Amino acid sequence: MTPNTPKSPNTPEDAVVVRRRIRAEPEVVFSYLIDRDRLLSWQGVEAVLDPRPGGMYRIRVLGDAIATGRYTEIAPPVRVVLTWGWENEGDPVPPGSSTLRIELAPDVLGTLLTLTHTDLPTLAREPHRTGWEHYLDRLTIRASGGDPGPDPWEQEAEEGG
C-alpha cells in the first residue's frame, strides 16, 4: 500500500496519515501499541507507558530523541489516541502540542492500521511522515510474527550519524 493513501473526509488537510495492512488480528496489533516490551520490539530503546486516559507516554526513540505525551483515549482493540511531542529543547513539536490517533480495523489480511498525526507545524510534517512510515514498517513485521532486526536508525544515532 502506498504511504500517501487518500485521507478520509473528516481528516484535516494538514494531517500526516500512514496506513499499513498487518497480518495479525487487531487484538495482537493493539498489544504492540500499549505493552512496553512489545512496543520496544519495533520502536525505541526505553519507554514508560501508562496506557489509560490521562496516563503518561514517554519513549526514547533513538539517541537523545524523547517523545512524550498523555493518553487521551484507549479503546481496545480499535483505537489509541495520545498527545505527542518531543522533549528536546527547541523542537518545533513540544510535548502535548500534537495528537496521534491510531485506529485498527479488521481486514481480510488481519488488520488495517491507520495512523493520523495532527496539529504538526508545516516543517515537521514530512519528517514525522518519514518516521511513522519507518516505524510502522517495523511494526508490520513484528506484529505479523517476524523480526524487524535492529533499528538501523538507532545504529546510526549511536554512531553519531
Secondary structure as the mmCIF struct_conf table of DSSP 4:
data_model
#
loop_
_struct_conf.conf_type_id
_struct_conf.id
_struct_conf.beg_label_comp_id
_struct_conf.beg_label_asym_id
_struct_conf.beg_label_seq_id
_struct_conf.end_label_comp_id
_struct_conf.end_label_asym_id
_struct_conf.end_label_seq_id
BEND BEND1 PRO A 3 ASN A 4
HELX_LH_PP_P HELX_LH_PP_P1 THR A 5 SER A 8
TURN_TY1_P TURN_TY1_P1 PRO A 9 ASN A 10
BEND BEND2 THR A 11 THR A 11
TURN_TY1_P TURN_TY1_P2 GLU A 13 ASP A 14
STRN STRN1 VAL A 16 ILE A 22
BEND BEND3 ARG A 23 ALA A 24
HELX_RH_AL_P HELX_RH_AL_P1 PRO A 26 ILE A 34
HELX_RH_AL_P HELX_RH_AL_P2 ARG A 36 LEU A 40
TURN_TY1_P TURN_TY1_P3 SER A 41 TRP A 42
BEND BEND4 GLN A 43 GLN A 43
BEND BEND5 VAL A 45 VAL A 45
STRN STRN2 GLU A 46 LEU A 49
BEND BEND6 ARG A 52 ARG A 52
TURN_TY1_P TURN_TY1_P4 PRO A 53 GLY A 54
STRN STRN3 MET A 56 LEU A 62
TURN_TY1_P TURN_TY1_P5 GLY A 63 ASP A 64
STRN STRN4 ALA A 65 ALA A 75
TURN_TY1_P TURN_TY1_P6 PRO A 76 VAL A 78
STRN STRN5 ARG A 79 TRP A 86
BEND BEND7 ASN A 88 ASN A 88
TURN_TY1_P TURN_TY1_P7 GLU A 89 GLY A 90
BEND BEND8 PRO A 92 VAL A 93
TURN_TY1_P TURN_TY1_P8 PRO A 95 GLY A 96
BEND BEND9 SER A 97 SER A 97
STRN STRN6 SER A 98 ASP A 107
TURN_TY1_P TURN_TY1_P9 VAL A 108 LEU A 109
STRN STRN7 GLY A 110 THR A 118
BEND BEND10 ASP A 119 ASP A 119
HELX_RH_AL_P HELX_RH_AL_P3 THR A 122 ALA A 143
TURN_TY1_P TURN_TY1_P10 SER A 144 GLY A 145
BEND BEND11 PRO A 150 PRO A 150
HELX_RH_AL_P HELX_RH_AL_P4 PRO A 152 GLU A 158
TURN_TY1_P TURN_TY1_P11 GLU A 159 GLY A 160
#
